[in-house]
């Protein structure tokens, strides 16, 4: 299937989900505001700490808020446009995935469009504002090339985030129960990348740079943007991490799909 066809189908499926969501406008505002409030409270927490300790291990307030916001920003995009990864467990346990297998549309595309996480809009808006403020308040020397690289790093960060979500939720093919906490555990490990990985032991640094490359969402882009000389060049691995994450996630999903046996009802 051509990319243009995939994008067209994604748009049609997404619009239908959006119409259903907007039927309940009160839920829309509640979810969006709750996500925004969570980010604001986290930002206040960092401000209180840095108001007393202006420099932690070589990292200043706005540099850390950039990393903090990048985690929420990519989470917001994942929830708003690829929320279906979090519905995969229900699709498998309830046998609803059967319908997707009968359609002449890629299954993974249908899974992506299964739902829309309106809370992602709050994360997206507040996260974007904090990232912007972090860049404005930091002494960054901007060039056209640096801006282009920042956009590239942002795209790779989104790919990594969505890929990890898909891989984690694909555990539903093997852990078939409503209380499957594995995807949530994988998701919560992203908290480690809200702060400089230099604060953690070597084993954790390696883990969130390779197995679950959350560090390429926040830390390594920050080292490039803010010119941390001790980590120069590491950001170049971000596209490799994104391609590897996407390939691994899709491979896990396809393998799990080959083991899918429906529910028998």
C-alpha positions as protocol buffer text, in pm:
chain_id: "A"
residue {
  index: 1
  type: UNK
  ca { x: 0 y: 0 z: 0 }
}
residue {
  index: 2
  type: UNK
  ca { x: 133 y: 344 z: -97 }
}
residue {
  index: 3
  type: UNK
  ca { x: 213 y: 606 z: 165 }
}
residue {
  index: 4
  type: UNK
  ca { x: -48 y: 841 z: 18 }
}
residue {
  index: 5
  type: UNK
  ca { x: -314 y: 571 z: 64 }
}
residue {
  index: 6
  type: UNK
  ca { x: -204 y: 506 z: 420 }
}
residue {
  index: 7
  type: UNK
  ca { x: -223 y: 877 z: 506 }
}
residue {
  index: 8
  type: UNK
  ca { x: -566 y: 905 z: 342 }
}
residue {
  index: 9
  type: UNK
  ca { x: -703 y: 606 z: 535 }
}
residue {
  index: 10
  type: UNK
  ca { x: -550 y: 734 z: 858 }
}
residue {
  index: 11
  type: UNK
  ca { x: -721 y: 1070 z: 811 }
}
residue {
  index: 12
  type: UNK
  ca { x: -1060 y: 910 z: 741 }
}
residue {
  index: 13
  type: UNK
  ca { x: -1038 y: 675 z: 1039 }
}
residue {
  index: 14
  type: UNK
  ca { x: -914 y: 951 z: 1269 }
}
residue {
  index: 15
  type: UNK
  ca { x: -1193 y: 1193 z: 1170 }
}
residue {
  index: 16
  type: UNK
  ca { x: -1456 y: 933 z: 1252 }
}
residue {
  index: 17
  type: UNK
  ca { x: -1308 y: 879 z: 1598 }
}
residue {
  index: 18
  type: UNK
  ca { x: -1290 y: 1255 z: 1651 }
}
residue {
  index: 19
  type: UNK
  ca { x: -1659 y: 1297 z: 1566 }
}
residue {
  index: 20
  type: UNK
  ca { x: -1751 y: 1039 z: 1828 }
}
residue {
  index: 21
  type: UNK
  ca { x: -1532 y: 1206 z: 2093 }
}
residue {
  index: 22
  type: UNK
  ca { x: -1675 y: 1553 z: 2033 }
}
residue {
  index: 23
  type: UNK
  ca { x: -2025 y: 1425 z: 2105 }
}
residue {
  index: 24
  type: UNK
  ca { x: -1925 y: 1439 z: 2473 }
}
residue {
  index: 25
  type: UNK
  ca { x: -1777 y: 1788 z: 2499 }
}
residue {
  index: 26
  type: UNK
  ca { x: -1765 y: 1793 z: 2880 }
}
residue {
  index: 27
  type: UNK
  ca { x: -1534 y: 1489 z: 2882 }
}
residue {
  index: 28
  type: UNK
  ca { x: -1322 y: 1670 z: 2625 }
}
residue {
  index: 29
  type: UNK
  ca { x: -1257 y: 1968 z: 2852 }
}
residue {
  index: 30
  type: UNK
  ca { x: -1213 y: 1764 z: 3170 }
}
residue {
  index: 31
  type: UNK
  ca { x: -950 y: 1534 z: 3018 }
}
residue {
  index: 32
  type: UNK
  ca { x: -764 y: 1819 z: 2852 }
}
residue {
  index: 33
  type: UNK
  ca { x: -754 y: 2028 z: 3170 }
}
residue {
  index: 34
  type: UNK
  ca { x: -649 y: 1738 z: 3393 }
}
residue {
  index: 35
  type: UNK
  ca { x: -351 y: 1659 z: 3168 }
}
residue {
  index: 36
  type: UNK
  ca { x: -250 y: 2026 z: 3159 }
}
residue {
  index: 37
  type: UNK
  ca { x: -274 y: 2053 z: 3537 }
}
residue {
  index: 38
  type: UNK
  ca { x: -44 y: 1752 z: 3582 }
}
residue {
  index: 39
  type: UNK
  ca { x: 224 y: 1919 z: 3371 }
}
residue {
  index: 40
  type: UNK
  ca { x: 190 y: 2252 z: 3548 }
}
residue {
  index: 41
  type: UNK
  ca { x: 231 y: 2090 z: 3889 }
}
residue {
  index: 42
  type: UNK
  ca { x: 546 y: 1912 z: 3769 }
}
residue {
  index: 43
  type: UNK
  ca { x: 682 y: 2241 z: 3636 }
}
residue {
  index: 44
  type: UNK
  ca { x: 615 y: 2409 z: 3973 }
}
residue {
  index: 45
  type: UNK
  ca { x: 795 y: 2123 z: 4149 }
}
residue {
  index: 46
  type: UNK
  ca { x: 1107 y: 2179 z: 3936 }
}
residue {
  index: 47
  type: UNK
  ca { x: 1087 y: 2555 z: 3992 }
}
residue {
  index: 48
  type: UNK
  ca { x: 1078 y: 2509 z: 4371 }
}
residue {
  index: 49
  type: UNK
  ca { x: 1387 y: 2286 z: 4362 }
}
residue {
  index: 50
  type: UNK
  ca { x: 1589 y: 2511 z: 4131 }
}
residue {
  index: 51
  type: UNK
  ca { x: 1487 y: 2821 z: 4323 }
}
residue {
  index: 52
  type: UNK
  ca { x: 1708 y: 2684 z: 4601 }
}
residue {
  index: 53
  type: UNK
  ca { x: 1967 y: 2493 z: 4397 }
}
residue {
  index: 54
  type: UNK
  ca { x: 2032 y: 2681 z: 4069 }
}
residue {
  index: 55
  type: UNK
  ca { x: 2267 y: 2419 z: 3923 }
}
residue {
  index: 56
  type: UNK
  ca { x: 2234 y: 2042 z: 3959 }
}
residue {
  index: 57
  type: UNK
  ca { x: 2521 y: 1841 z: 3813 }
}
residue {
  index: 58
  type: UNK
  ca { x: 2582 y: 2106 z: 3547 }
}
residue {
  index: 59
  type: UNK
  ca { x: 2218 y: 2140 z: 3442 }
}
residue {
  index: 60
  type: UNK
  ca { x: 2017 y: 2457 z: 3495 }
}
residue {
  index: 61
  type: UNK
  ca { x: 1644 y: 2507 z: 3539 }
}
residue {
  index: 62
  type: UNK
  ca { x: 1537 y: 2577 z: 3180 }
}
residue {
  index: 63
  type: UNK
  ca { x: 1756 y: 2298 z: 3046 }
}
residue {
  index: 64
  type: UNK
  ca { x: 1586 y: 2045 z: 3271 }
}
residue {
  index: 65
  type: UNK
  ca { x: 1238 y: 2181 z: 3198 }
}
residue {
  index: 66
  type: UNK
  ca { x: 1312 y: 2125 z: 2828 }
}
residue {
  index: 67
  type: UNK
  ca { x: 1371 y: 1754 z: 2895 }
}
residue {
  index: 68
  type: UNK
  ca { x: 1071 y: 1737 z: 3126 }
}
residue {
  index: 69
  type: UNK
  ca { x: 844 y: 1897 z: 2866 }
}
residue {
  index: 70
  type: UNK
  ca { x: 972 y: 1681 z: 2578 }
}
residue {
  index: 71
  type: UNK
  ca { x: 850 y: 1370 z: 2757 }
}
residue {
  index: 72
  type: UNK
  ca { x: 503 y: 1520 z: 2800 }
}
residue {
  index: 73
  type: UNK
  ca { x: 500 y: 1672 z: 2452 }
}
residue {
  index: 74
  type: UNK
  ca { x: 570 y: 1341 z: 2280 }
}
residue {
  index: 75
  type: UNK
  ca { x: 328 y: 1167 z: 2515 }
}
residue {
  index: 76
  type: UNK
  ca { x: 63 y: 1417 z: 2410 }
}
residue {
  index: 77
  type: UNK
  ca { x: 119 y: 1348 z: 2041 }
}
residue {
  index: 78
  type: UNK
  ca { x: 111 y: 974 z: 2108 }
}
residue {
  index: 79
  type: UNK
  ca { x: -219 y: 1004 z: 2296 }
}
residue {
  index: 80
  type: UNK
  ca { x: -383 y: 1242 z: 2053 }
}
residue {
  index: 81
  type: UNK
  ca { x: -291 y: 1069 z: 1729 }
}
residue {
  index: 82
  type: UNK
  ca { x: -195 y: 710 z: 1823 }
}
residue {
  index: 83
  type: UNK
  ca { x: -409 y: 636 z: 2129 }
}
residue {
  index: 84
  type: UNK
  ca { x: -513 y: 304 z: 1976 }
}
residue {
  index: 85
  type: UNK
  ca { x: -192 y: 143 z: 2100 }
}
residue {
  index: 86
  type: UNK
  ca { x: -339 y: 168 z: 2452 }
}
residue {
  index: 87
  type: UNK
  ca { x: -661 y: -3 z: 2336 }
}
residue {
  index: 88
  type: UNK
  ca { x: -477 y: -306 z: 2202 }
}
residue {
  index: 89
  type: UNK
  ca { x: -528 y: -506 z: 2523 }
}
residue {
  index: 90
  type: UNK
  ca { x: -905 y: -464 z: 2499 }
}
residue {
  index: 91
  type: UNK
  ca { x: -908 y: -552 z: 2129 }
}
residue {
  index: 92
  type: UNK
  ca { x: -723 y: -877 z: 2200 }
}
residue {
  index: 93
  type: UNK
  ca { x: -911 y: -977 z: 2515 }
}
residue {
  index: 94
  type: UNK
  ca { x: -1257 y: -901 z: 2373 }
}
residue {
  index: 95
  type: UNK
  ca { x: -1185 y: -1054 z: 2033 }
}
residue {
  index: 96
  type: UNK
  ca { x: -1253 y: -721 z: 1860 }
}
residue {
  index: 97
  type: UNK
  ca { x: -931 y: -755 z: 1664 }
}
residue {
  index: 98
  type: UNK
  ca { x: -1112 y: -1012 z: 1445 }
}
residue {
  index: 99
  type: UNK
  ca { x: -1290 y: -729 z: 1261 }
}
residue {
  index: 100
  type: UNK
  ca { x: -960 y: -561 z: 1180 }
}
residue {
  index: 101
  type: UNK
  ca { x: -817 y: -879 z: 1031 }
}
residue {
  index: 102
  type: UNK
  ca { x: -1104 y: -898 z: 782 }
}
residue {
  index: 103
  type: UNK
  ca { x: -1053 y: -550 z: 640 }
}
residue {
  index: 104
  type: UNK
  ca { x: -815 y: -477 z: 349 }
}
residue {
  index: 105
  type: UNK
  ca { x: -636 y: -217 z: 560 }
}
residue {
  index: 106
  type: UNK
  ca { x: -309 y: -264 z: 755 }
}
residue {
  index: 107
  type: UNK
  ca { x: -398 y: -387 z: 1104 }
}
residue {
  index: 108
  type: UNK
  ca { x: -145 y: -162 z: 1276 }
}
residue {
  index: 109
  type: UNK
  ca { x: -301 y: 142 z: 1105 }
}
residue {
  index: 110
  type: UNK
  ca { x: -645 y: 45 z: 1233 }
}
residue {
  index: 111
  type: UNK
  ca { x: -505 y: -6 z: 1582 }
}
residue {
  index: 112
  type: UNK
  ca { x: -351 y: 342 z: 1580 }
}
residue {
  index: 113
  type: UNK
  ca { x: -690 y: 493 z: 1495 }
}
residue {
  index: 114
  type: UNK
  ca { x: -895 y: 292 z: 1744 }
}
residue {
  index: 115
  type: UNK
  ca { x: -921 y: 586 z: 1984 }
}
residue {
  index: 116
  type: UNK
  ca { x: -822 y: 944 z: 2053 }
}
residue {
  index: 117
  type: UNK
  ca { x: -677 y: 1046 z: 2388 }
}
residue {
  index: 118
  type: UNK
  ca { x: -810 y: 1397 z: 2440 }
}
residue {
  index: 119
  type: UNK
  ca { x: -588 y: 1431 z: 2746 }
}
residue {
  index: 120
  type: UNK
  ca { x: -303 y: 1435 z: 2493 }
}
residue {
  index: 121
  type: UNK
  ca { x: -418 y: 1778 z: 2378 }
}
residue {
  index: 122
  type: UNK
  ca { x: -345 y: 1920 z: 2723 }
}
residue {
  index: 123
  type: UNK
  ca { x: -3 y: 1755 z: 2728 }
}
residue {
  index: 124
  type: UNK
  ca { x: 65 y: 1882 z: 2377 }
}
residue {
  index: 125
  type: UNK
  ca { x: -29 y: 2243 z: 2449 }
}
residue {
  index: 126
  type: UNK
  ca { x: 140 y: 2284 z: 2786 }
}
residue {
  index: 127
  type: UNK
  ca { x: 442 y: 2075 z: 2682 }
}
residue {
  index: 128
  type: UNK
  ca { x: 484 y: 2289 z: 2371 }
}
residue {
  index: 129
  type: UNK
  ca { x: 467 y: 2611 z: 2573 }
}
residue {
  index: 130
  type: UNK
  ca { x: 726 y: 2486 z: 2824 }
}
residue {
  index: 131
  type: UNK
  ca { x: 962 y: 2373 z: 2545 }
}
residue {
  index: 132
  type: UNK
  ca { x: 928 y: 2713 z: 2378 }
}
residue {
  index: 133
  type: UNK
  ca { x: 992 y: 2898 z: 2704 }
}
residue {
  index: 134
  type: UNK
  ca { x: 1293 y: 2675 z: 2776 }
}
residue {
  index: 135
  type: UNK
  ca { x: 1448 y: 2767 z: 2442 }
}
residue {
  index: 136
  type: UNK
  ca { x: 1366 y: 3136 z: 2481 }
}
residue {
  index: 137
  type: UNK
  ca { x: 1522 y: 3159 z: 2830 }
}
residue {
  index: 138
  type: UNK
  ca { x: 1839 y: 2969 z: 2737 }
}
residue {
  index: 139
  type: UNK
  ca { x: 2146 y: 3121 z: 2566 }
}
residue {
  index: 140
  type: UNK
  ca { x: 2110 y: 2916 z: 2248 }
}
residue {
  index: 141
  type: UNK
  ca { x: 2285 y: 3042 z: 1934 }
}
residue {
  index: 142
  type: UNK
  ca { x: 2035 y: 2964 z: 1660 }
}
residue {
  index: 143
  type: UNK
  ca { x: 2118 y: 2892 z: 1299 }
}
residue {
  index: 144
  type: UNK
  ca { x: 1907 y: 2751 z: 1018 }
}
residue {
  index: 145
  type: UNK
  ca { x: 2095 y: 2421 z: 1047 }
}
residue {
  index: 146
  type: UNK
  ca { x: 2037 y: 2399 z: 1422 }
}
residue {
  index: 147
  type: UNK
  ca { x: 1666 y: 2464 z: 1379 }
}
residue {
  index: 148
  type: UNK
  ca { x: 1646 y: 2190 z: 1114 }
}
residue {
  index: 149
  type: UNK
  ca { x: 1827 y: 1945 z: 1341 }
}
residue {
  index: 150
  type: UNK
  ca { x: 1589 y: 2030 z: 1627 }
}
residue {
  index: 151
  type: UNK
  ca { x: 1292 y: 1946 z: 1403 }
}
residue {
  index: 152
  type: UNK
  ca { x: 1460 y: 1618 z: 1306 }
}
residue {
  index: 153
  type: UNK
  ca { x: 1523 y: 1531 z: 1671 }
}
residue {
  index: 154
  type: UNK
  ca { x: 1160 y: 1609 z: 1753 }
}
residue {
  index: 155
  type: UNK
  ca { x: 1036 y: 1377 z: 1478 }
}
residue {
  index: 156
  type: UNK
  ca { x: 1264 y: 1096 z: 1594 }
}
residue {
  index: 157
  type: UNK
  ca { x: 1144 y: 1153 z: 1953 }
}
residue {
  index: 158
  type: UNK
  ca { x: 780 y: 1106 z: 1848 }
}
residue {
  index: 159
  type: UNK
  ca { x: 866 y: 790 z: 1652 }
}
residue {
  index: 160
  type: UNK
  ca { x: 1050 y: 645 z: 1951 }
}
residue {
  index: 161
  type: UNK
  ca { x: 765 y: 728 z: 2186 }
}
residue {
  index: 162
  type: UNK
  ca { x: 494 y: 572 z: 1969 }
}
residue {
  index: 163
  type: UNK
  ca { x: 711 y: 268 z: 1895 }
}
residue {
  index: 164
  type: UNK
  ca { x: 770 y: 198 z: 2264 }
}
residue {
  index: 165
  type: UNK
  ca { x: 397 y: 233 z: 2331 }
}
residue {
  index: 166
  type: UNK
  ca { x: 317 y: -15 z: 2054 }
}
residue {
  index: 167
  type: UNK
  ca { x: 580 y: -265 z: 2168 }
}
residue {
  index: 168
  type: UNK
  ca { x: 473 y: -243 z: 2533 }
}
residue {
  index: 169
  type: UNK
  ca { x: 103 y: -288 z: 2456 }
}
residue {
  index: 170
  type: UNK
  ca { x: 175 y: -578 z: 2222 }
}
residue {
  index: 171
  type: UNK
  ca { x: 233 y: -778 z: 2541 }
}
residue {
  index: 172
  type: UNK
  ca { x: -146 y: -825 z: 2530 }
}
residue {
  index: 173
  type: UNK
  ca { x: -94 y: -1104 z: 2277 }
}
residue {
  index: 174
  type: UNK
  ca { x: 83 y: -1307 z: 2548 }
}
residue {
  index: 175
  type: UNK
  ca { x: -56 y: -1166 z: 2875 }
}
residue {
  index: 176
  type: UNK
  ca { x: -428 y: -1205 z: 2818 }
}
residue {
  index: 177
  type: UNK
  ca { x: -601 y: -1056 z: 3117 }
}
residue {
  index: 178
  type: UNK
  ca { x: -765 y: -726 z: 3204 }
}
residue {
  index: 179
  type: UNK
  ca { x: -506 y: -651 z: 3472 }
}
residue {
  index: 180
  type: UNK
  ca { x: -203 y: -650 z: 3240 }
}
residue {
  index: 181
  type: UNK
  ca { x: 22 y: -387 z: 3400 }
}
residue {
  index: 182
  type: UNK
  ca { x: 322 y: -441 z: 3172 }
}
residue {
  index: 183
  type: UNK
  ca { x: 244 y: -155 z: 2928 }
}
residue {
  index: 184
  type: UNK
  ca { x: 196 y: 87 z: 3219 }
}
residue {
  index: 185
  type: UNK
  ca { x: 528 y: -21 z: 3371 }
}
residue {
  index: 186
  type: UNK
  ca { x: 705 y: 44 z: 3040 }
}
residue {
  index: 187
  type: UNK
  ca { x: 531 y: 381 z: 3014 }
}
residue {
  index: 188
  type: UNK
  ca { x: 627 y: 485 z: 3368 }
}
residue {
  index: 189
  type: UNK
  ca { x: 996 y: 419 z: 3296 }
}
residue {
  index: 190
  type: UNK
  ca { x: 986 y: 731 z: 3079 }
}
residue {
  index: 191
  type: UNK
  ca { x: 995 y: 928 z: 3407 }
}
residue {
  index: 192
  type: UNK
  ca { x: 1367 y: 850 z: 3420 }
}
residue {
  index: 193
  type: UNK
  ca { x: 1419 y: 1059 z: 3107 }
}
residue {
  index: 194
  type: UNK
  ca { x: 1254 y: 1369 z: 3252 }
}
residue {
  index: 195
  type: UNK
  ca { x: 1584 y: 1450 z: 3419 }
}
residue {
  index: 196
  type: UNK
  ca { x: 1953 y: 1433 z: 3316 }
}
residue {
  index: 197
  type: UNK
  ca { x: 2059 y: 1069 z: 3294 }
}
residue {
  index: 198
  type: UNK
  ca { x: 2391 y: 1171 z: 3451 }
}
residue {
  index: 199
  type: UNK
  ca { x: 2204 y: 1158 z: 3783 }
}
residue {
  index: 200
  type: UNK
  ca { x: 2158 y: 780 z: 3749 }
}
residue {
  index: 201
  type: UNK
  ca { x: 2393 y: 480 z: 3769 }
}
residue {
  index: 202
  type: UNK
  ca { x: 2559 y: 355 z: 3451 }
}
residue {
  index: 203
  type: UNK
  ca { x: 2322 y: 58 z: 3418 }
}
residue {
  index: 204
  type: UNK
  ca { x: 2015 y: 285 z: 3405 }
}
residue {
  index: 205
  type: UNK
  ca { x: 2184 y: 516 z: 3154 }
}
residue {
  index: 206
  type: UNK
  ca { x: 2250 y: 224 z: 2921 }
}
residue {
  index: 207
  type: UNK
  ca { x: 1899 y: 85 z: 2968 }
}
residue {
  index: 208
  type: UNK
  ca { x: 1715 y: 406 z: 2874 }
}
residue {
  index: 209
  type: UNK
  ca { x: 1954 y: 465 z: 2586 }
}
residue {
  index: 210
  type: UNK
  ca { x: 1927 y: 120 z: 2427 }
}
residue {
  index: 211
  type: UNK
  ca { x: 1651 y: -116 z: 2546 }
}
residue {
  index: 212
  type: UNK
  ca { x: 1395 y: 161 z: 2600 }
}
residue {
  index: 213
  type: UNK
  ca { x: 1562 y: 461 z: 2434 }
}
residue {
  index: 214
  type: UNK
  ca { x: 1368 y: 729 z: 2618 }
}
residue {
  index: 215
  type: UNK
  ca { x: 1691 y: 928 z: 2656 }
}
residue {
  index: 216
  type: UNK
  ca { x: 1676 y: 1006 z: 2283 }
}
residue {
  index: 217
  type: UNK
  ca { x: 1344 y: 1180 z: 2342 }
}
residue {
  index: 218
  type: UNK
  ca { x: 1475 y: 1430 z: 2594 }
}
residue {
  index: 219
  type: UNK
  ca { x: 1835 y: 1404 z: 2719 }
}
residue {
  index: 220
  type: UNK
  ca { x: 2034 y: 1369 z: 2397 }
}
residue {
  index: 221
  type: UNK
  ca { x: 1839 y: 1642 z: 2213 }
}
residue {
  index: 222
  type: UNK
  ca { x: 1902 y: 1865 z: 2516 }
}
residue {
  index: 223
  type: UNK
  ca { x: 2277 y: 1798 z: 2507 }
}
residue {
  index: 224
  type: UNK
  ca { x: 2284 y: 1916 z: 2146 }
}
residue {
  index: 225
  type: UNK
  ca { x: 2059 y: 2221 z: 2189 }
}
residue {
  index: 226
  type: UNK
  ca { x: 2235 y: 2345 z: 2502 }
}
residue {
  index: 227
  type: UNK
  ca { x: 2586 y: 2253 z: 2389 }
}
residue {
  index: 228
  type: UNK
  ca { x: 2685 y: 2003 z: 2658 }
}
residue {
  index: 229
  type: UNK
  ca { x: 3038 y: 1926 z: 2539 }
}
residue {
  index: 230
  type: UNK
  ca { x: 3071 y: 1600 z: 2732 }
}
residue {
  index: 231
  type: UNK
  ca { x: 2792 y: 1447 z: 2520 }
}
residue {
  index: 232
  type: UNK
  ca { x: 2862 y: 1602 z: 2181 }
}
residue {
  index: 233
  type: UNK
  ca { x: 2776 y: 1377 z: 1890 }
}
residue {
  index: 234
  type: UNK
  ca { x: 2542 y: 1142 z: 2075 }
}
residue {
  index: 235
  type: UNK
  ca { x: 2238 y: 1311 z: 1921 }
}
residue {
  index: 236
  type: UNK
  ca { x: 2351 y: 1174 z: 1582 }
}
residue {
  index: 237
  type: UNK
  ca { x: 2230 y: 832 z: 1697 }
}
residue {
  index: 238
  type: UNK
  ca { x: 1871 y: 957 z: 1737 }
}
residue {
  index: 239
  type: UNK
  ca { x: 1759 y: 862 z: 1381 }
}
residue {
  index: 240
  type: UNK
  ca { x: 1913 y: 517 z: 1428 }
}
residue {
  index: 241
  type: UNK
  ca { x: 1733 y: 479 z: 1761 }
}
residue {
  index: 242
  type: UNK
  ca { x: 1405 y: 584 z: 1597 }
}
residue {
  index: 243
  type: UNK
  ca { x: 1438 y: 343 z: 1303 }
}
residue {
  index: 244
  type: UNK
  ca { x: 1545 y: 61 z: 1535 }
}
residue {
  index: 245
  type: UNK
  ca { x: 1256 y: 128 z: 1774 }
}
residue {
  index: 246
  type: UNK
  ca { x: 1001 y: 137 z: 1494 }
}
residue {
  index: 247
  type: UNK
  ca { x: 1133 y: -182 z: 1335 }
}
residue {
  index: 248
  type: UNK
  ca { x: 1147 y: -366 z: 1669 }
}
residue {
  index: 249
  type: UNK
  ca { x: 796 y: -251 z: 1769 }
}
residue {
  index: 250
  type: UNK
  ca { x: 643 y: -350 z: 1438 }
}
residue {
  index: 251
  type: UNK
  ca { x: 825 y: -685 z: 1449 }
}
residue {
  index: 252
  type: UNK
  ca { x: 693 y: -755 z: 1799 }
}
residue {
  index: 253
  type: UNK
  ca { x: 342 y: -654 z: 1693 }
}
residue {
  index: 254
  type: UNK
  ca { x: 348 y: -873 z: 1381 }
}
residue {
  index: 255
  type: UNK
  ca { x: 484 y: -1169 z: 1574 }
}
residue {
  index: 256
  type: UNK
  ca { x: 216 y: -1128 z: 1841 }
}
residue {
  index: 257
  type: UNK
  ca { x: -49 y: -1098 z: 1571 }
}
residue {
  index: 258
  type: UNK
  ca { x: 65 y: -1429 z: 1423 }
}
residue {
  index: 259
  type: UNK
  ca { x: -6 y: -1587 z: 1764 }
}
residue {
  index: 260
  type: UNK
  ca { x: -351 y: -1429 z: 1796 }
}
residue {
  index: 261
  type: UNK
  ca { x: -626 y: -1690 z: 1830 }
}
residue {
  index: 262
  type: UNK
  ca { x: -928 y: -1471 z: 1904 }
}
residue {
  index: 263
  type: UNK
  ca { x: -1150 y: -1545 z: 2205 }
}
residue {
  index: 264
  type: UNK
  ca { x: -1346 y: -1841 z: 2069 }
}
residue {
  index: 265
  type: UNK
  ca { x: -1689 y: -1681 z: 2109 }
}
